[in-house]
Amino acid sequence: MNITEDLINRYLQFKCSEEERLFLNKYFEAHPQELEKYLDESAFLNNPDTKPLDSDTTEKMLRAIERKINRDKD
């Protein structure tokens, strides 16, 4: 499968096929710097589909991050 701008745009808009999504997931996992070329914080924050997380979810995420940090220190 060829990686094209169109494919990446569809991937970022959640409009690609399952096969394309899995292909690009593997590619970006192996080459995270490539994905960063397409990610822009302001675009993410201004996306109408981006919704704030509720406080329970953010607390759970924070606790998970803190546990991970503490495990890595040991």
C-alpha positions as semicolon CSV with decimal commas, in nm:
position;residue;x (nm);y (nm);z (nm)
1;M;0,000;0,000;0,000
2;N;0,133;0,345;-0,090
3;I;0,126;0,623;0,164
4;T;-0,020;0,934;0,004
5;E;-0,130;1,273;0,135
6;D;-0,489;1,174;0,059
7;L;-0,458;0,853;0,262
8;I;-0,304;1,035;0,557
9;N;-0,572;1,303;0,547
10;R;-0,847;1,040;0,544
11;Y;-0,671;0,861;0,832
12;L;-0,655;1,180;1,039
13;Q;-1,023;1,246;0,968
14;F;-1,121;0,886;1,058
15;K;-1,244;0,831;0,702
16;C;-1,011;0,556;0,585
17;S;-1,086;0,185;0,566
18;E;-1,001;-0,056;0,847
19;E;-0,718;-0,199;0,636
20;E;-0,575;0,149;0,573
21;R;-0,608;0,241;0,940
22;L;-0,420;-0,071;1,053
23;F;-0,151;-0,015;0,790
24;L;-0,096;0,346;0,895
25;N;-0,111;0,260;1,266
26;K;0,182;0,023;1,217
27;Y;0,367;0,272;1,001
28;F;0,328;0,558;1,248
29;E;0,420;0,335;1,541
30;A;0,746;0,255;1,363
31;H;0,795;0,617;1,245
32;P;0,636;0,851;1,503
33;Q;0,829;1,148;1,365
34;E;0,631;1,112;1,043
35;L;0,300;1,146;1,225
36;E;0,423;1,456;1,407
37;K;0,458;1,631;1,072
38;Y;0,079;1,616;1,041
39;L;-0,021;1,695;1,395
40;D;-0,076;2,050;1,502
41;E;-0,200;2,129;1,851
42;S;-0,410;2,422;1,737
43;A;-0,578;2,207;1,471
44;F;-0,655;1,950;1,738
45;L;-0,790;2,206;1,982
46;N;-0,999;2,377;1,714
47;N;-1,147;2,053;1,582
48;P;-1,523;2,060;1,645
49;D;-1,511;1,688;1,726
50;T;-1,265;1,747;2,011
51;K;-1,451;1,742;2,339
52;P;-1,315;1,810;2,687
53;L;-1,279;1,507;2,909
54;D;-1,493;1,482;3,218
55;S;-1,320;1,518;3,555
56;D;-1,350;1,146;3,643
57;T;-1,168;1,051;3,324
58;T;-0,893;1,308;3,373
59;E;-0,841;1,192;3,732
60;K;-0,812;0,829;3,619
61;M;-0,564;0,930;3,351
62;L;-0,358;1,133;3,598
63;R;-0,346;0,843;3,846
64;A;-0,238;0,603;3,571
65;I;0,038;0,841;3,461
66;E;0,158;0,888;3,818
67;R;0,168;0,509;3,874
68;K;0,369;0,467;3,554
69;I;0,614;0,740;3,654
70;N;0,660;0,589;3,998
71;R;0,717;0,240;3,851
72;D;0,978;0,379;3,614
73;K;1,165;0,544;3,904
74;D;1,205;0,210;4,088
